[in-house]
Amino acid sequence: MKVLVIGAGAIGACAALRLAEAGAQVTVMSRDEPLDTLSAHSFGWANAIDEKNSAYFELSIEALAAQERLAADVAGPRQWLFRQGNLHWGRDSASAAAQRAIADGYRELGYPVEELTPEEVIRDLEPGLALENVTGPVYFYPRDMHVLGDVLLPAVLDRARAAGADVRIGEQVESLDAVRADAVLCCAGRGNATLLPGLPLLPPGAPERLTRGLLVRTTPVSAPPNRIIHAPGLSIRPHTGNRLVLHCHDLDHTLTESSDVAALAEMALARLPEVLPGAADAEVEKAFVSVRPMPRDGMSIVGAVPGRNGVYVIATHSGLTLAPLLGEIAAREVLGDPHPLAEPFQLTRFA
Ligand SMILES: Cc1cc2nc3c(=O)[nH]c(=O)nc-3n(C[C@H](O)[C@H](O)[C@H](O)COP(=O)(O)OP(=O)(O)OC[C@H]3O[C@@H](n4cnc5c(N)ncnc54)[C@H](O)[C@@H]3O)c2cc1C
């Protein structure tokens, strides 16, 4: 069976690998270099997702298991999956109460959350953090992971090539009408909205959910943290070569097409010394702005496109968390074997 996979971000790469392994004759066409995609710059927190939807929670739990399967199958020279957990805390009574509510929600779902004192965090986990202004406990989510998209992508694409996939970078698909294949799998991120007009993705700046996002990569620091840190106002992820990736939700809310991205990146960086004093000399190495491929209801779109024979689409936020699993699911479904976890995420739910 000839399958065209459109896109070589995390979703397309993982799907291409699993399809090629399953015996499909796979061609991947990608407009951008893999290292220029959103996936390569993403914050890369891989976690259970509590959107108060049990099917989505189950999908994300299985996705964490799929991360392990992928890491075992594609053990490259550089590690991309880190099983260090994630820390969250509040700075005042309101943010502490919000963190407690989130932690309680996860506990109700049976997902482990530990409560630590600042002293315990500094002694056992992150000696470089400044935790004088913490209100309430520090919440530690030990099963959360982080994924380095820019390490994962080349490794998974190389393995897909070795399994027989023809990966063509720099080739944009203008229209699905011209495609000659038995099946087409659209994994084009935001580009899916152009390939499939009417796909229910939120437009940039939509008020319902955060779409635009800024990710800031720093120069190397002397003592990076070991894990993802969600401090109030600043999220930090360790990156390759002792660099950090920074993300600020509140700054994302201010982003428009005409934002001064360099100034916003400096604002994110200015928050760093308060959380990680040892990183005070870090500089901005790269600021990357993107629009999340955010389905209208916030949950993944996975499945056949109604009325388009042989066309299948995956469009999702949390794509670094979900890619290894969605790749497995897509390979099964495109080859004609429905996957039970994907059933609630079909496009027909928007009809
Ligand atoms: C600020 C921010 C923080 C985030 N944090 C997290 C997080 O912590 N954890 C998490 O799991 N997710 C996170 N995400 C979401 C995650 O990054 C995305 O869900 C994921 O990267 C989407 O992967 P993708 O493969 O679908 O798309 P992309 O990585 O965008 O790749 C799309 C591919 O399609 C190609 N393409 C597009 N159009 C065409 C065309 N017409 N023809 C050929 N090729 C085409 C592109 O060249 C590219 O190769 C975050 C996103 C943002 C913006």
The ligand as an SDF file (V2000), in Angstrom:
LIG
                    3D

 53 58  0  0  0  0  0  0  0  0999 V2000
    4.4170   27.6250   23.0180 C   0  0  0  0  0  0  0  0  0  0  0  0
    4.1140   26.1700   22.7880 C   0  0  0  0  0  0  0  0  0  0  0  0
    4.3660   25.2550   23.8080 C   0  0  0  0  0  0  0  0  0  0  0  0
    4.0690   23.9110   23.6010 C   0  0  0  0  0  0  0  0  0  0  0  0
    4.3630   23.0480   24.6070 N   0  0  0  0  0  0  0  0  0  0  0  0
    4.0910   21.7350   24.4440 C   0  0  0  0  0  0  0  0  0  0  0  0
    4.4450   20.8170   25.4720 C   0  0  0  0  0  0  0  0  0  0  0  0
    5.0260   21.1810   26.4970 O   0  0  0  0  0  0  0  0  0  0  0  0
    4.1540   19.5020   25.2640 N   0  0  0  0  0  0  0  0  0  0  0  0
    3.5420   19.0600   24.1330 C   0  0  0  0  0  0  0  0  0  0  0  0
    3.2820   17.8640   24.0220 O   0  0  0  0  0  0  0  0  0  0  0  0
    3.2000   19.9240   23.1550 N   0  0  0  0  0  0  0  0  0  0  0  0
    3.4640   21.2400   23.2710 C   0  0  0  0  0  0  0  0  0  0  0  0
    3.1530   22.1080   22.2820 N   0  0  0  0  0  0  0  0  0  0  0  0
    2.4410   21.6120   21.1020 C   0  0  0  0  0  0  0  0  0  0  0  0
    3.3600   20.8680   20.1560 C   0  0  0  0  0  0  0  0  0  0  0  0
    4.5290   21.6070   19.9150 O   0  0  0  0  0  0  0  0  0  0  0  0
    2.6120   20.6070   18.8500 C   0  0  0  0  0  0  0  0  0  0  0  0
    1.3860   19.9550   19.1380 O   0  0  0  0  0  0  0  0  0  0  0  0
    3.4330   19.7040   17.9220 C   0  0  0  0  0  0  0  0  0  0  0  0
    4.7120   20.2460   17.6940 O   0  0  0  0  0  0  0  0  0  0  0  0
    2.6920   19.5240   16.6080 C   0  0  0  0  0  0  0  0  0  0  0  0
    3.4620   18.6330   15.8170 O   0  0  0  0  0  0  0  0  0  0  0  0
    3.1000   18.4090   14.2900 P   0  0  0  0  0  0  0  0  0  0  0  0
    4.0080   17.3420   13.8000 O   0  0  0  0  0  0  0  0  0  0  0  0
    1.6310   18.2130   14.1590 O   0  0  0  0  0  0  0  0  0  0  0  0
    3.3790   19.8150   13.6080 O   0  0  0  0  0  0  0  0  0  0  0  0
    4.7440   20.5820   13.2130 P   0  0  0  0  0  0  0  0  0  0  0  0
    5.8360   20.2950   14.1480 O   0  0  0  0  0  0  0  0  0  0  0  0
    4.3320   21.9910   12.9950 O   0  0  0  0  0  0  0  0  0  0  0  0
    5.1300   19.9430   11.8200 O   0  0  0  0  0  0  0  0  0  0  0  0
    4.3200   20.1580   10.6960 C   0  0  0  0  0  0  0  0  0  0  0  0
    5.0470   19.6290    9.4730 C   0  0  0  0  0  0  0  0  0  0  0  0
    4.1930   19.7790    8.3310 O   0  0  0  0  0  0  0  0  0  0  0  0
    4.9350   20.3820    7.2560 C   0  0  0  0  0  0  0  0  0  0  0  0
    3.9770   21.0290    6.3690 N   0  0  0  0  0  0  0  0  0  0  0  0
    3.0520   21.9570    6.6360 C   0  0  0  0  0  0  0  0  0  0  0  0
    2.3130   22.2300    5.5280 N   0  0  0  0  0  0  0  0  0  0  0  0
    2.8000   21.4300    4.5370 C   0  0  0  0  0  0  0  0  0  0  0  0
    2.4690   21.2230    3.1700 C   0  0  0  0  0  0  0  0  0  0  0  0
    1.4480   21.8650    2.5800 N   0  0  0  0  0  0  0  0  0  0  0  0
    3.1840   20.3360    2.4390 N   0  0  0  0  0  0  0  0  0  0  0  0
    4.2200   19.6460    3.0050 C   0  0  0  0  0  0  0  0  0  0  0  0
    4.5670   19.8070    4.3090 N   0  0  0  0  0  0  0  0  0  0  0  0
    3.8600   20.6720    5.0590 C   0  0  0  0  0  0  0  0  0  0  0  0
    5.9090   21.2980    7.9660 C   0  0  0  0  0  0  0  0  0  0  0  0
    6.9840   21.6120    7.1070 O   0  0  0  0  0  0  0  0  0  0  0  0
    6.3230   20.3790    9.1250 C   0  0  0  0  0  0  0  0  0  0  0  0
    7.2910   19.4420    8.6910 O   0  0  0  0  0  0  0  0  0  0  0  0
    3.4840   23.4620   22.3990 C   0  0  0  0  0  0  0  0  0  0  0  0
    3.2500   24.3810   21.3920 C   0  0  0  0  0  0  0  0  0  0  0  0
    3.5710   25.7150   21.5700 C   0  0  0  0  0  0  0  0  0  0  0  0
    3.3240   26.6880   20.4630 C   0  0  0  0  0  0  0  0  0  0  0  0
  1  2  1  0
  2  3  1  0
  2 52  2  0
  3  4  2  0
  4  5  1  0
  4 50  1  0
  5  6  2  0
  6  7  1  0
  6 13  1  0
  7  8  2  0
  7  9  1  0
  9 10  1  0
 10 11  2  0
 10 12  1  0
 12 13  2  0
 13 14  1  0
 14 15  1  0
 14 50  1  0
 15 16  1  0
 16 17  1  0
 16 18  1  0
 18 19  1  0
 18 20  1  0
 20 21  1  0
 20 22  1  0
 22 23  1  0
 23 24  1  0
 24 25  2  0
 24 26  1  0
 24 27  1  0
 27 28  1  0
 28 29  2  0
 28 30  1  0
 28 31  1  0
 31 32  1  0
 32 33  1  0
 33 34  1  0
 33 48  1  0
 34 35  1  0
 35 36  1  0
 35 46  1  0
 36 37  1  0
 36 45  1  0
 37 38  2  0
 38 39  1  0
 39 40  1  0
 39 45  2  0
 40 41  1  0
 40 42  2  0
 42 43  1  0
 43 44  2  0
 44 45  1  0
 46 47  1  0
 46 48  1  0
 48 49  1  0
 50 51  2  0
 51 52  1  0
 52 53  1  0
M  END
$$$$
